[in-house]
Amino acid sequence: EKLYHLQVLIRTSRTSLSLEKNSRITISHYQKRNGSEDMPVSIQPGLTLNVLLERTKNEMGGRFLTYSARDNNCGNFVMAILRA
């Protein structure tokens, strides 16, 4: 079995950012990691980072800031972003 860490790559006209959840939610400059894979996703025009995070927070409720490697991890966070 392999373990995977999921993150969201946000590309703008000025920069590329990494949005991810480990023990906390972090946003940093994106740096491609060896062996990483990408899956493009379409988003609505004009979506801001603030709106994306607010919708994700509403989707996740009290699980937005908490972390559990078993049942509230990076995968749950990315799925909530996509649903929201």
N, C-alpha and C positions, 0 to 999 in steps of 0.2 A: 504494500500500500504506500501511496505517496500522500503527503500532506501539501495542501495548497493554501496560499494566503491570497485573498482577494482584495483588490483596491480599485478605486475608480480613477481613471485618468481623465482630467478635465483640460481640454485644449482651448485656449482663446487665441485671439490674434496677437497677443503679447507674450503669453507664457504657457507652460504646461504644469499643472498641479496634480498632486497625488492626494486623494481623499481616502482615508482608511481608518479602520477601527482595530486597535489592539486592546490594551487595557484602557485606552481612552481614544477619542476621535482626534485625528491629526490631519492637518493640511500642510503640505510642504511642496517644494519644487520637485517635479517628477524626474527621476533618473531610472532609465530602463535597467532591469536586473537580468543577469544571464539566465537564459531558459524561460523567460517570461513570455506569456502569450497575450494577445489582445483580442477583444471581441467588440467591434464597433456597435454603438447603440445610437439611434436617432433620438434627439430631444426637441421639444418645442422651441421655436425661435423666441429669443428674448428671456429665456429662463435664467435667473440669476442664481448665484451660489447661495445667497440668503434664502431665497424662495425654496430652492432644492432642500436645504437643511431644515427649514421650517416644516415643509411637507413630510419629510422623513421623520422628524420629531413627532408630528401628529400621528403618523402611521405606527410608530413604535411605542408611543406612550411612555410609560415608566422604564421601558427597556432601552431607551435611546442612549443614555449615558452609562448604564451598567454594562458589565462584561462578564461572560462566562465562556471558557474555551469549549464547553460542551454544548450549550444551548442559547448563547447570545454572543456570537463571534462575528468575524469579518464577513462570513457568508450571509448571516442573518441581516447584517447591516446593509450589504450591497443589494440583497433582495428587497429590503424595505425601500431603498432609494429607487429601485426600478418600479416597484409598485406605486410609490407615492408620485 
